[in-house]
Amino acid sequence: MPVRFGVVVFPGSNCDHDAYHAAKHVCEQDARFIWHEEESVGDVDVVIVPGGFSYGDYLRSGAIARFSPIMQDVVRFANEGGLVLGICNGFQILCEAGLLPGTLLRNESLRFVSKPATLRVENAETPFTGALQAGQVVTFPVAHGEGRYFAEDDVLDQLETNNQILFRYSTPDGDLTNDANPNGSVRNIGGLINEEGNVCGLMPHPERCVEAMIGGTDGRFLFQSLIEHVEAEHAVA
């Protein structure tokens, strides 16, 4: 049975079709769009909250999208153990909705950053990283103006203790340096999960690097991780 992906679409989303294409055409799974005014995510295995500029990023990134009708059900879905992946603006929305700790601030440079970024895998034992290995370095593109992850030290220490940090910006050799950090995120954090392990947010775009013809396939690891996790759960059920 194919894994069922639901891709939320807000006014201003611009990576929804990339996520849909990665799941549906590249990974050959079921996928459908979920309009922001819908009140249920429906019968899906994975919800993707994609990148873009939801509601024009008015107030601050993700602040208005957090109150859209569909997000109430995304929160329910997540609280019941459903898999939720927030990419870029989706990460911002999940933080605004309280599904992930911390917040995303203006880039340290105060400039929009768009370039490939290398990331070191910190935790390969999650539904989002199971096809990867701890210490592996992958390359995902980044494209954001408010991607600087921030949380208070006690929250960061908790993330470290619980092994909730999935990706850190690094050099191609896996070294954590300031130069490798494209936005000034604290502790070079590029992606993390909630304490329960079923909600993931990351600023880089895995859905934009799933085909060699457009520059790389490292993003497939994340989609494959989700597919293998859901298939294993279906097999047990």
C-alpha positions as CSV (number, residue, x, y, z in Angstrom):
1,M,0.0,0.0,0.0
2,P,1.5,3.4,-0.9
3,V,2.2,5.9,1.8
4,R,-0.4,8.7,1.8
5,F,1.1,12.2,2.0
6,G,-1.1,15.3,2.5
7,V,0.5,18.6,1.5
8,V,-1.1,21.7,3.1
9,V,-1.6,24.7,0.9
10,F,-1.8,28.3,2.3
11,P,-2.2,31.5,0.3
12,G,1.4,32.3,-0.4
13,S,2.8,28.7,-0.3
14,N,5.3,28.2,-3.1
15,C,6.9,24.9,-2.3
16,D,3.7,22.8,-2.1
17,H,4.1,21.5,-5.6
18,D,7.7,20.6,-5.0
19,A,6.7,18.5,-2.0
20,Y,3.8,17.0,-3.9
21,H,6.1,16.1,-6.8
22,A,8.7,14.6,-4.5
23,A,6.2,12.3,-2.8
24,K,4.0,11.5,-5.8
25,H,6.2,11.4,-8.9
26,V,9.7,10.8,-7.6
27,C,8.9,8.5,-4.6
28,E,5.8,7.1,-6.3
29,Q,3.5,7.4,-3.3
30,D,0.0,8.7,-2.9
31,A,-0.2,12.5,-2.4
32,R,-2.9,15.1,-2.3
33,F,-3.1,18.8,-1.6
34,I,-5.0,20.0,1.5
35,W,-6.4,23.6,1.2
36,H,-6.0,25.8,4.3
37,E,-9.7,26.3,4.7
38,E,-10.4,22.5,5.0
39,E,-11.1,21.4,8.5
40,S,-9.6,17.9,8.3
41,V,-6.3,16.5,7.0
42,G,-8.3,13.4,6.0
43,D,-7.0,9.8,5.8
44,V,-3.2,10.5,5.5
45,D,-0.1,9.0,6.9
46,V,2.1,12.1,6.7
47,V,1.2,15.8,6.7
48,I,3.7,18.2,5.0
49,V,3.5,21.9,5.9
50,P,5.5,23.3,3.0
51,G,7.7,26.4,2.5
52,G,6.7,29.7,1.0
53,F,5.3,32.9,2.4
54,S,2.0,31.9,4.0
55,Y,-0.4,34.9,4.2
56,G,2.4,37.0,2.9
57,D,4.4,36.6,6.1
58,Y,2.4,39.5,7.6
59,L,3.0,40.1,11.3
60,R,5.8,37.5,11.3
61,S,6.5,34.3,9.4
62,G,3.9,31.6,10.2
63,A,1.9,33.8,12.7
64,I,-1.3,34.0,10.7
65,A,-1.1,30.5,9.2
66,R,-1.1,29.1,12.7
67,F,-4.7,30.2,13.0
68,S,-6.0,28.8,9.7
69,P,-8.8,26.2,10.0
70,I,-6.6,23.3,8.8
71,M,-4.0,23.9,11.5
72,Q,-6.4,23.0,14.2
73,D,-6.6,19.5,12.7
74,V,-2.8,19.3,12.0
75,V,-2.3,19.9,15.7
76,R,-4.9,17.2,16.5
77,F,-3.2,14.8,14.1
78,A,0.2,15.5,15.6
79,N,-1.0,15.1,19.2
80,E,-2.5,11.7,18.2
81,G,0.9,10.6,16.9
82,G,0.6,11.4,13.3
83,L,3.8,12.3,11.3
84,V,4.1,16.0,10.5
85,L,7.0,17.5,8.5
86,G,7.4,21.3,8.4
87,I,9.8,22.7,5.8
88,C,11.1,26.3,5.9
89,N,7.9,28.4,6.4
90,G,6.3,25.1,7.6
91,F,8.9,24.9,10.3
92,Q,8.0,28.5,11.3
93,I,4.3,27.6,11.4
94,L,4.9,24.5,13.5
95,C,6.8,26.6,16.0
96,E,4.0,29.2,16.1
97,A,1.5,26.5,16.6
98,G,3.4,25.2,19.6
99,L,4.2,21.8,18.0
100,L,7.9,22.5,18.1
101,P,10.0,24.5,20.7
102,G,11.8,27.7,19.9
103,T,11.3,30.2,17.1
104,L,12.8,31.4,13.8
105,L,14.3,34.9,13.7
106,R,15.7,37.2,11.0
107,N,18.9,35.8,9.5
108,E,22.0,37.1,11.3
109,S,23.0,38.9,8.1
110,L,19.6,40.5,7.8
111,R,19.6,39.3,4.2
112,F,17.7,36.6,2.4
113,V,19.9,33.6,1.9
114,S,19.5,31.2,-1.1
115,K,22.2,28.6,-1.6
116,P,23.1,24.9,-1.0
117,A,23.8,24.1,2.7
118,T,25.6,21.1,4.1
119,L,24.2,19.5,7.2
120,R,25.5,16.9,9.6
121,V,23.0,14.2,10.7
122,E,22.8,14.2,14.5
123,N,20.1,11.6,15.1
124,A,19.4,8.8,12.5
125,E,16.9,6.9,14.7
126,T,13.7,8.8,13.9
127,P,10.9,8.4,11.3
128,F,12.5,11.3,9.4
129,T,16.1,10.2,9.3
130,G,16.0,6.4,9.4
131,A,17.5,6.0,5.9
132,L,20.5,8.2,7.0
133,Q,23.4,7.5,9.3
134,A,24.5,9.6,12.3
135,G,27.4,11.8,11.2
136,Q,26.5,11.6,7.5
137,V,26.7,15.0,5.7
138,V,23.9,15.9,3.3
139,T,23.4,18.9,1.1
140,F,19.9,20.6,1.0
141,P,19.2,24.1,-0.5
142,V,18.2,26.9,1.8
143,A,16.1,29.9,0.8
144,H,14.9,32.1,3.7
145,G,15.1,35.4,5.3
146,E,13.9,34.3,8.8
147,G,15.7,31.0,9.3
148,R,17.8,31.7,12.4
149,Y,16.7,29.2,15.0
150,F,16.6,30.5,18.5
151,A,15.6,29.1,21.9
152,E,16.5,29.8,25.5
153,D,19.5,27.8,26.9
154,D,17.3,25.6,29.1
155,V,15.2,24.6,26.0
156,L,18.4,24.0,24.0
157,D,19.9,21.8,26.8
158,Q,16.6,19.8,26.8
159,L,16.9,19.3,23.0
160,E,20.4,18.1,23.4
161,T,19.5,15.7,26.3
162,N,16.5,14.2,24.4
163,N,18.5,13.9,21.2
164,Q,15.9,16.0,19.4
165,I,18.3,17.9,17.1
166,L,18.3,16.1,13.7
167,F,20.5,18.3,11.6
168,R,23.2,20.9,12.2
169,Y,24.8,23.1,9.6
170,S,28.3,21.9,9.0
171,T,31.2,21.9,6.6
172,P,31.3,19.1,4.0
173,D,33.6,17.3,6.5
174,G,31.1,17.6,9.3
175,D,32.7,20.3,11.3
176,L,30.4,22.8,13.0
177,T,31.7,26.2,12.1
178,N,30.2,29.7,12.0
179,D,31.0,29.9,8.3
180,A,28.9,26.8,7.6
181,N,25.9,28.3,9.4
182,P,23.9,30.3,6.8
183,N,21.7,32.2,9.2
184,G,23.2,32.3,12.6
185,S,21.0,29.5,14.2
186,V,22.0,28.8,17.8
187,R,24.2,25.7,18.1
188,N,24.1,25.4,14.2
189,I,20.6,23.8,14.5
190,G,19.1,23.2,11.1
191,G,16.3,20.8,12.0
192,L,14.7,19.1,15.0
193,I,11.9,17.0,16.3
194,N,9.4,17.3,19.1
195,E,9.9,15.2,22.3
196,E,7.5,12.5,21.1
197,G,9.5,12.2,17.8
198,N,6.6,12.5,15.3
199,V,6.9,16.2,14.4
200,C,9.9,17.5,12.5
201,G,10.8,21.0,11.4
202,L,13.8,22.0,9.3
203,M,14.7,25.2,7.4
204,P,16.5,23.5,4.4
205,H,14.5,22.1,1.5
206,P,14.8,18.3,1.0
207,E,11.9,18.4,-1.5
208,R,14.1,20.6,-3.8
209,C,16.9,18.0,-4.1
210,V,15.3,14.7,-5.0
211,E,16.5,14.5,-8.6
212,A,20.0,14.5,-10.0
213,M,19.0,16.6,-13.0
214,I,18.2,19.6,-10.6
215,G,21.4,19.3,-8.5
216,G,21.2,16.4,-6.1
217,T,19.3,13.6,-4.5
218,D,20.1,13.9,-0.8
219,G,16.5,15.0,-0.1
220,R,15.3,11.5,-1.1
221,F,16.8,10.2,2.2
222,L,14.2,12.1,4.2
223,F,11.2,11.0,2.1
224,Q,12.5,7.4,2.0
225,S,12.9,7.5,5.8
226,L,9.2,8.4,6.2
227,I,8.1,5.8,3.6
228,E,10.0,3.0,5.3
229,H,8.8,4.0,8.7
230,V,5.1,4.0,7.6
231,E,5.5,0.8,5.7
232,A,7.0,-0.9,8.8
233,E,4.1,0.3,10.9
234,H,1.6,-1.0,8.3
235,A,3.3,-4.4,8.3
236,V,3.0,-4.6,12.1
237,A,-0.7,-3.6,12.0
